[in-house]
Amino acid sequence: STLMACWETLLEPKAKVAKAAKRPRHRVSDKWLRSEVPLASDVEDCTKAWKMIAEASLEACSEELIATREANDQRYQREKCLKELKKLEKSWAALLKRTQSKCGEAVIKELGPVKLEPLYPDIKVQEAFLQARKTYESVTTYTYHGTKKENIDSISRMGLLMPGKGGHTVKNGSAHGVGIYTARLGCAALSKGFCDSEKMFLCGVCDSSREVQESPNPEPESTWKPSSTVVQTWFPKRKSPPTRNKKFEVHRKSDEVIHVGDAVVTFKEECVVPLFLISKASDTSEVEVGKEEVAPATDPQRTCELRPEVGLVLKHHAWVPQEDMWALPQQVATRQLAVPAEGHGIVKFGSDQEGRTVW
C-alpha cells in the first residue's frame, strides 16, 4: 500500500501538466500590439463626433439642405447656359467660315476689291436662325441687302426685322408682300440702289422654297371651221401668247421664302440673318477674304470666360448631371466617423467632399 501511494504521488503532477497543455491559448493580435496608445485629444475628438452623430436630425439641418440644393441648382443652370453658349458660338463660327469659303471669291469678282467683316448679332438672332435651319427642310442661300448708312449699326446688332414689328415700318415698298427683301448673288446692283454709302450686307437665307411648276395655258377651242364649198377670204386671227416679264416672275416659292426675278423675299425674320458687312477695301491685302480665318468661337473679346462643364453620369440610359451627395454626420467605416466642417450641420460626399474624418 505504501508503494502504491508513492506511485500516485509521482504520477499526479504529470497528469495535471497534461491537462493544462490541452487548454486553448488565446493569442493577442499583432495589429493591436503594434498600435500606438491613443492620445487624450483624439479620444476627446472621437467622443464629440459620436455625440454629434447621435444628436443629428433632418429637422435641424433642413434649412441648410434646402439652401445647398438651391445653390447647386443655380450653379447647374449657369454652367448649362455657358455650355449652350459655347455650342452656339461654335456653330456660328462654322457658318461664317463656310460662307466665307463659298462666297468670298464670288463677291470680290462681282464687286471688285472689297472687305468682308464677320458679324456677331445678338445671341437670340443667331440661335433663331440656326434653329430655323433645323426646323425647315431647306438650304442656305446667300444674298445681298442694301440699306441706309444710319441702319447699318442696328442691323449688325439686332439682325433684319420684319416691317410692322417693334415700330419698324415699310420704307421701300412691298410689291410681293410684306417681308425682308434681298438680292441674290450676281445681282448686287439691285441692293446697291437702296444704299447711300459703300457698305451693304451679305446675308444668309434659310431657303425652303421649291421650284414653281409652270402650268401651260391651253388655247380655247375655236368655233371656226374651214369650208369645203366656198373660197374663203377671211381667216380668224390667232391670239399671241401673253408676254412674260421675268423681272416680276416667281420661279421659286414656299410659305417662308419666294424668289421673284433677282430678288429673294423672306416672310419670317428668323429665316434671314446678316453674316458679313461688305465695305470698300482700303488696302489690297484686305481683298483676300476667302483665305482669312474667322475669329474662334471662344474669342475672349466677345464672350465671358467659360467655366468647366458640369459633370454628367449615365443613369437609366441617359446622361444626367451628377448630383452632390449631402447627408447627416454618420459612421462610414469600422473606425471612421464623417462629421461636418466647423459651422455646418451636414457632410458632402463624393469627389468634391466637404467635412472631415475622425478616427
Salt bridges, closest charged atoms under 4 A:
GLU12 OE2 - LYS16 NZ 3.79
ASP30 OD1 - ARG27 NH2 3.57
GLU44 OE2 - LYS48 NZ 3.76
ASP45 OD2 - ARG356 NH1 3.54
GLU64 OE2 - HIS344 ND1 3.11
ASP73 OD1 - ARG69 NE 3.62
GLU79 OE2 - ARG75 NH1 3.57
GLU137 OE2 - ARG210 NH2 3.97
ASP153 OD2 - ARG157 NE 3.27
ASP207 OD2 - HIS259 NE2 2.76
GLU214 OE2 - ARG244 NH2 2.73
GLU249 OE2 - ARG244 NH2 2.51
ASP262 OD1 - ARG184 NH2 3.03
GLU269 OE2 - LYS165 NZ 3.05
ASP299 OD2 - ARG302 NE 3.94
GLU323 OE2 - ARG69 NH2 3.95
ASP324 OD2 - ARG75 NH2 3.30
ASP324 OD2 - LYS348 NZ 3.73
ASP352 OD2 - LYS348 NZ 3.30
